[in-house]
């Protein structure tokens, strides 16, 4: 698994496009995009297994993009965007893509279910 942090500039692009850009969705065969806030205990639990999976390289086809959006200079704008565009005001919020196509979303999700959603 490869993990990439979403930059402020990339977060602005997400807002401008109104969705996760195609270059993110097609970065690899299996992509997850996590939108969260750093203080969230459920995010901390997910971050723990995602960090471990990244070290173990369980599946190099999986790329996880992470945006801890309470660190953005435009935090409230991004939060309003995320909540209205994706109709979800919970964190963490995860969107899953396979071969560029949306396959589902979730809030907190444990490691086995996270990997299962991206499974072929």
C-alpha positions in Angstrom: 0.0 0.0 0.0 1.2 3.5 -0.8 0.1 6.5 1.1 0.0 10.1 -0.2 -1.0 13.2 1.7 -3.2 15.6 -0.1 -1.7 19.1 -0.2 -3.6 22.4 0.3 -3.3 23.0 -3.4 -4.8 19.6 -4.2 -7.6 20.2 -1.7 -8.4 23.4 -3.5 -8.6 21.5 -6.8 -11.0 19.0 -5.2 -13.3 21.9 -4.2 -13.0 23.6 -7.6 -13.8 20.3 -9.5 -16.6 19.4 -7.0 -15.3 15.9 -6.8 -12.2 13.8 -6.4 -10.1 14.5 -9.6 -9.7 11.7 -12.1 -5.9 11.7 -11.7 -6.4 10.7 -8.1 -9.0 8.1 -8.9 -6.8 6.6 -11.6 -3.5 6.9 -9.8 -3.6 3.1 -9.2 -6.0 0.3 -9.7 -7.3 0.6 -6.2 -7.6 4.0 -4.5 -9.0 5.2 -1.2 -9.4 8.9 -0.4 -9.7 9.7 3.3 -11.1 13.0 4.4 -10.7 13.5 8.2 -9.8 15.7 11.1 -6.7 15.0 13.1 -8.3 15.0 16.6 -10.8 12.2 15.7 -10.2 9.0 17.7 -11.6 6.9 14.9 -9.2 8.5 12.5 -6.3 7.7 14.9 -7.3 4.0 14.8 -7.5 4.0 11.0 -4.3 5.9 10.7 -2.6 3.2 12.9 -3.5 0.3 10.6 -3.0 2.4 7.4 0.5 3.3 8.6 1.3 -0.3 9.4 0.0 -1.5 6.0 2.1 1.1 4.3 5.2 -0.4 5.9 4.2 -4.0 5.1 3.5 -3.2 1.5 0.6 -5.7 1.5 -0.6 -4.6 -1.9 1.3 -2.1 -4.0 -1.8 -1.6 -6.2 -3.6 0.2 -3.3 -3.0 3.9 -2.9 -4.5 5.9 -0.1 -4.8 9.6 -0.3 -5.3 11.4 3.0 -6.5 14.9 3.8 -6.5 16.0 7.4 -8.5 19.0 6.6 -8.7 20.7 10.0 -5.0 21.7 9.2 -6.0 23.6 6.1 -6.0 27.4 6.2 -9.5 27.1 4.6 -10.7 24.4 7.0 -14.3 25.6 7.4 -14.8 26.0 3.6 -13.5 22.5 3.0 -15.6 21.1 5.7 -18.8 22.7 4.3 -17.8 21.5 0.8 -17.2 17.9 2.0 -20.5 17.8 4.0 -22.6 19.2 1.3 -21.0 17.6 -1.8 -20.7 14.1 -0.3 -23.7 14.4 2.0 -21.7 13.2 5.0 -20.8 15.1 8.1 -19.0 12.3 9.9 -15.3 11.7 10.1 -13.3 10.0 9.0 -15.0 9.9 5.6 -13.5 7.4 3.0 -14.3 7.1 -0.7 -13.2 4.0 -2.6 -12.3 3.6 -6.3 -11.4 0.7 -8.4 -10.0 1.2 -11.9 -11.1 4.9 -11.6 -14.7 4.1 -10.8 -16.4 4.8 -7.5 -17.2 1.6 -5.6 -18.4 2.9 -2.3 -17.9 5.1 0.7 -17.7 4.7 4.4 -17.0 6.5 7.7 -14.8 4.7 10.1 -14.0 1.2 8.8 -11.8 -1.5 10.2 -8.8 -3.0 8.4 -10.4 -6.2 7.1 -13.4 -4.3 5.6 -11.2 -1.6 4.2 -9.1 -4.1 2.3 -12.2 -6.1 1.3 -13.9 -3.2 -0.4 -10.8 -2.7 -2.7 -10.4 -6.4 -3.4 -10.9 -7.6 -7.0 
